[in-house]
Amino acid sequence: MEVPERPGEPEGMAPPGTAPGPAEPETAAVPVRARRRGRTALLIAGAVVLGLVAGTCTGYLVQADREPTKLPPLSQPTLKQSKGEAPEPLSAARDRHVRTDGDLRKLLLKKPRGAKTADWSSADDGWMDLASYAETFSDPKDAFAENVGNEFRRAAVVAWEQGDTTVEIRLVQFRQEESLAAAEAVGSAHYWADFDDNHSWPIPGTEDGMAYAYTKPQAEPGYVPMYEAKAFAWRGDIEMEIFVSSTKPVGKKTLLGLAKRQMERL
């Protein structure tokens, strides 16, 4: 009876239970001597190391026989001094830092004839400290922290009333040791003003100064509706802020005239 092969078993294997066939004659194994490896590589590596050592020693010997290279002199040649008198220092009219480092209030526009000083201004003798300045923002706490980071230095303020119109001008100065805070403050003011419904015009003579006049009056219970306008520009380390309120819409000529004359004083 023929026994079937199991699947997976190699062909030619005798199934279980069957007698193995006749054994083939064994062939005598001839011993072969294994070749030693790595001897040539070891000799090459040793030659490379010896070559590096020999080259290094030769370099030291060559360098030791050479004359030392002279170092250049530390002192520089004496510069010839020009003849004649030294130029005079810039006058305050030409040196902007002389003006802005002095009494900042002197750079503010003067109160017009017939106008009266505003008693509602939070400035003390023409100065506004950081706490008072932060109170003029909608979120004083955040404004205080932001202006501390912007290196707020001081703010000079003038405010007046003339008929049904009020005007407040601020010159806010920053130390600017870490950033151009004045330009950044003006950029932030432009950003928020763009959300309002207003007319806007560039301020002549400035890089990116803008003036804004609201088209609708601000109405609060118990108060007369007032039209508002504002202008922002910067020069050096000083930011200019102008705020105008009136019972009538603030005209372009009035607003730009104030901004232009104030920037000319900087």
PyMOL commands that set and color helices and strands:
alter all, ss='L'
color gray80, all
select helices_A, chain A and resi 39-65+96-100+104-107+130-134+140-149+181-193+252-264
alter helices_A, ss='H'
color red, helices_A
select strands_A, chain A and resi 116-117+127-128+152-162+165-174+198-202+210-214+227-235+238-246
alter strands_A, ss='S'
color yellow, strands_A
deselect
rebuild
show_as cartoon
